[in-house]
Amino acid sequence: MMDSNSTAKREKRRRQSEKSRALILIGVIVSGSLVYYHCAYRGASVVSLISDVLIVLLCSLAILGLLFRQLTIQVPVDPLEWQISQDTANSIVAWLANTIGAAESVLRVAATGHDKRLFFKVVICLYILSALGRLVSGVTVAYAGLCLFCLYMLAETSQSVSQFLRGRNGNTDTSEQDIM
């Protein structure tokens, strides 16, 4: 009885997690589509996109504030809750510095020529990106990459796709499914 109850709870949590990931991916696709439209079709820059978003948010919040004040609705929102902690800010900056440092390290090793295999990988990747940049705009490449990433994440979280891939690869081990 306890085992079936815990299994049902685990299954319910897994389904909720899968639904929330799908909703996040849909939000990312919609946001990416709007950025693509704004930058590619309208020919606007990222700075104008950010300013447009901030203007819309500011106007929306002002209208909601006036509406709530007119209807005498108290909204218990503490602006201090909107701030991030010092530790979170430090971890974000540390992650960014580590990522840039790792990329710089790989490029330095490739540029010295000591690792010929890495050098040729970097040259080939840069050549492909250069050729792709001549064919299509950078915003189009970024949007296509975003779409492919979202499809990958959706396929990874979808149980039916992962079961299909496990069945195709001949992996019938259920211990991996229990971990997820």
N, C-alpha and C positions, 0 to 999 in steps of 0.2 A: 504494500500500500504506500509506504513512504517512498519507495523507489519510483513508482509510477507518478506520484505527486511531484517529486523533484524533477523528473523527466518532463512532465507537462509544464512546469514553471520554466525550465531551461528552454523548452521549445517556444514558449510564449515570449521569453526575453529575446531569443534569437530572431523570431518573426518581427518583434518591435524594432530591434536593431536593424534588420534588413529594410524595414519600411522607412526608418529614419534616414538610413544611408541613401535610399532611393530618392527621398524628398530632397536631401542635400544635393544629390547629383542633378536633379531636375532644376534646383535653384541655381547651381553652377552653370548649367547649360543655358538657362534663360539669361543670367547675368552676362555670360560670355557672348551670347547672341546680341544683346543690347550694346555691349562694348564694340563688337564687330561692326554692327550697323553704324554706330556713332563714329568710329574711327575710319572704317573702310568706305562706306557709301557716302557719308557726309563729308569725308575728307578732313575731319577735325582732329586735333591733337589730343593726347592723353590729359594734358593740363586743362583743356576746355571740358573734357569729360568729367574730370574731378570737380571743376568749378560748377558745372551743370548739376551734378549729383548733390553737391553741398547746397546749392540754391534751392533745389527741389525739397531737400530735407528741411532746410531752414523754414521755407514757406509752409510746408506741411505741418511742422511742429507749431509754428505761430498760429495757423488756422485752428489746429486742435486745441491749443491753449486758450484762444479766444472763445472757442465753442464750449469748452469745459467751464470757463469762467462765466459765460452767459447762462449756462444751464446749472450753475452752482454745483458742479461736480468736483469733489476733492479727489485728486489723484495722488496717492501716497507714493511718490517716487523720490528717492533720496539721490541727489546727483553724485554723492560720494560712492554710491554703488556702481556708477558708470566708469569709475577710474580703475586702472589696473594697478596691481601692487608693484613695489620696487623690484621684488624678486622676479615677477613675470616679465617686467621690462628688461631686466638684466639677462634673463634666459633667452628672450627673443633676440637681443643684440648679440649675445654669445653665439647663438645658433647661426645668425647671419655672418658673423665674423669667421666662424669655423667653416662655413660653406664657401665663402670667398677665399679663405686661406687654402682650403683643399683644392679648389679650382686653380688657384695661382701656383700651388705646388706641382700639380700635374702638368700645367703649361710650362713651368720652369724646367722640369725634368725632360719634357718633350723637346724644349728649345735647345737644351744642351747637347742633345743627340746621343747621350749615353745609352738610353733605352730605345733602340731602333724600332722595335715593334710598336711601342707607345707613340713614337714620333710619327710613324706612318698612319696609325689610327687617327691621330689628331689631324694630320694633313688631309686624310680622306674625308673625315667628318667636316672639316672646314671647307673643303672643296665642294662637297655635296650641299652644304648650307649656302655657299656662295652661288652655286648654280640654281638652287631653289629660290634664292633671293632675287635672281634675275628674272625668273619665270613669273613669280607671284609676289604680292606684297607681303611684308612681314606680319601684318595683322591677319591676313588669310592663313599663313602658316601657323601663327599662334592659336587662331580659332580652330583650325583642323587638329592641332595637337591637343587642345582642350577637349574637343569632341572625342578623340580617340582615347584620351585618359579617362573620360567619364564612361565611355563604353567598356573599357577595361575594368574599371571599378565596379560597374553594374554587373558585368559578367562574373567578377570575382565574388560579389556578395550574393548573387542569385544562386539558390540552392540547386535548381534544375540544371543550370549550365555547368556548375561545378560537379554535379553528379554525372553529367554526360561526359565531361572531360576526364573524370576519374575512371569511368567505365571504358572510355576509349583507350586510355593509357594502360588499362589492365590492373589498375590499383583498386582493390576491393577492400583495403584496410579501413575499418570503421573507427579506429582510434583517432585519426585526424579529424573526423567529423565530430567526435565527442569533445575535442578540444575547442572547436569553434562554438 
